[in-house]
Amino acid sequence: MGSPLSVSIALVANSQGNKIAQRIKGRKSKLFTPQHQAQGETHFHQATLGLYVRPVECDKLIWMENSSDRPARRRRYSGRNPQNFEDKYKEHRSEVYPSDIAKVIERGQTPAGMHRPIMVSEILDALQLVPGNIAVDCTVGYGGHAGEMLLAIQPGGKFLGVDADPLELAKTEVRLRALVPDDASIELRRMNFAGLTAFLIEQAPEGVDALLADLGVSSMQLDDPARGFSFKFDGPLDMRMNPQRGLPASDWLFTIDQATLSQILFENSDEANAETIAKAILLAHAKQPLQTTLALVQVIRSSVLRLSDADQEMTVRRVFQALRIAVNDELRSLDAFLRQLPYWMRKGGRIAILTFHSGEDRRVKSAFKQGLQEGLYSQVSREVIRASAAEQRSNGRSSSAKLRVAIRS
Ligand SMILES: C[S@@+](CC[C@H](N)C(=O)[O-])C[C@H]1O[C@@H](n2cnc3c(N)ncnc32)[C@H](O)[C@@H]1O
């Protein structure tokens, strides 16, 4: 068991909560159950004690801690209310503190450790799920859409869900399994949706009735400084959806030249100052490797000093988006996904895809149009569907969302 900490205890429970507790180095074990997980305990302990929690499989966690036997205590924060992501312990335990969560949402914010699903009713209208359907969510995330899809196909339906992120998928699986009595109606897999064919050959060889892809990253990923996507709080410059694969952004920057970086900034986020920023980032990185998110923010801001503060922030936002897309090779995965998509669907099968920037939407629009011309789809959206004004007001992240729908012929 490799761990950066001195390991004294390992605790394992399966998804039914059965004890598979182990003693290591003769110390007493305490059971870590899916209920702990559902209450956000993984994050709590990670944050307060610096524990290292490593999901091994979707239904198992190994929890390792260093040698203190004292019970975990919440970290102290200054002031009356927690400011840091990891200190917002109530938000991380939505099941225990529902009224606090409601207040955060009322303020138009997303509680820490949660993701608010976007355009749920529009997506359910588009997918027209009925009991007995086979439905796939290719981007399960927090499970907001997945939970609605899962309930709509009961009884008798089968829900298949995938996500590239092993850390969040393990927690989401607990939430989704708690929604239905029949464990066999859910199958989740950590994988890139570009490789869905193998999963569907195994789970739905006859094809699927409905499929959703809600592209990009979740609020849990974006807001958690430890994941390295946040430009507001400092963290390691990582940005990987799956931290066990590929290179963190800090290393990826060593592999890229100025012209390519400039092109990435332009293509992935329409950045007007792409050349200047690419030059500044690579010069700074060569001088002193950029290891943290705020170090990168500093370089981006200083490269566009003539802009207003608000425009500098928009620039930082765009550059982070462009780098995240590149580090995770998101557009190549999307192209591979769109090529295979029609062949996964049953006749009449319905597809909904939510995109968040023009590079994604262009691809979806053109793949749907081509599929229509080739007779693979009987109908595709002529116009994008947008979130209602009320949703855009209550959840700013919905304002850039574009929904497109297609029906398999
Ligand atoms: C916007 S979130 C989905 C939120 C989800 N619909 C919900 O209601 O909670 C996007 C999710 O897609 C995942 N993702 C992005 N690209 C992926 C890919 N190529 N393969 C699998 N998962 C991917 C991310 O890890 C993230 O969890």
The ligand as an SDF file (V2000), in Angstrom:
LIG
                    3D

 27 29  0  0  0  0  0  0  0  0999 V2000
  -20.7460   18.8920  -15.8840 C   0  0  0  0  0  0  0  0  0  0  0  0
  -20.2560   17.4850  -15.0170 S   0  0  0  0  0  0  0  0  0  0  0  0
  -21.6800   16.4590  -15.0160 C   0  0  0  0  0  0  0  0  0  0  0  0
  -22.6330   16.7980  -13.9300 C   0  0  0  0  0  0  0  0  0  0  0  0
  -23.7890   15.8480  -13.8270 C   0  0  0  0  0  0  0  0  0  0  0  0
  -24.6320   15.8830  -14.9780 N   0  0  0  0  0  0  0  0  0  0  0  0
  -24.5790   16.0870  -12.5490 C   0  0  0  0  0  0  0  0  0  0  0  0
  -25.7930   16.2930  -12.6310 O   0  0  0  0  0  0  0  0  0  0  0  0
  -23.9940   16.0620  -11.4810 O   0  0  0  0  0  0  0  0  0  0  0  0
  -19.2400   16.6780  -16.1880 C   0  0  0  0  0  0  0  0  0  0  0  0
  -18.6840   15.3620  -15.7230 C   0  0  0  0  0  0  0  0  0  0  0  0
  -18.2140   14.6840  -16.8770 O   0  0  0  0  0  0  0  0  0  0  0  0
  -17.0230   14.0410  -16.5910 C   0  0  0  0  0  0  0  0  0  0  0  0
  -16.3230   13.9180  -17.8770 N   0  0  0  0  0  0  0  0  0  0  0  0
  -15.8680   14.9090  -18.6640 C   0  0  0  0  0  0  0  0  0  0  0  0
  -15.3130   14.3960  -19.7860 N   0  0  0  0  0  0  0  0  0  0  0  0
  -15.4380   13.0510  -19.6970 C   0  0  0  0  0  0  0  0  0  0  0  0
  -15.0700   11.9760  -20.5440 C   0  0  0  0  0  0  0  0  0  0  0  0
  -14.4280   12.1710  -21.7130 N   0  0  0  0  0  0  0  0  0  0  0  0
  -15.3800   10.7250  -20.1640 N   0  0  0  0  0  0  0  0  0  0  0  0
  -16.0290   10.5070  -18.9750 C   0  0  0  0  0  0  0  0  0  0  0  0
  -16.3780   11.4860  -18.1210 N   0  0  0  0  0  0  0  0  0  0  0  0
  -16.0990   12.7440  -18.4790 C   0  0  0  0  0  0  0  0  0  0  0  0
  -16.3340   14.9160  -15.5710 C   0  0  0  0  0  0  0  0  0  0  0  0
  -15.4290   14.1760  -14.7850 O   0  0  0  0  0  0  0  0  0  0  0  0
  -17.5190   15.4480  -14.7670 C   0  0  0  0  0  0  0  0  0  0  0  0
  -17.7620   14.6490  -13.6470 O   0  0  0  0  0  0  0  0  0  0  0  0
  1  2  1  0
  2  3  1  0
  2 10  1  0
  3  4  1  0
  4  5  1  0
  5  6  1  0
  5  7  1  0
  7  8  2  0
  7  9  1  0
 10 11  1  0
 11 12  1  0
 11 26  1  0
 12 13  1  0
 13 14  1  0
 13 24  1  0
 14 15  1  0
 14 23  1  0
 15 16  2  0
 16 17  1  0
 17 18  1  0
 17 23  2  0
 18 19  1  0
 18 20  2  0
 20 21  1  0
 21 22  2  0
 22 23  1  0
 24 25  1  0
 24 26  1  0
 26 27  1  0
M  CHG  2   2   1   9  -1
M  END
$$$$
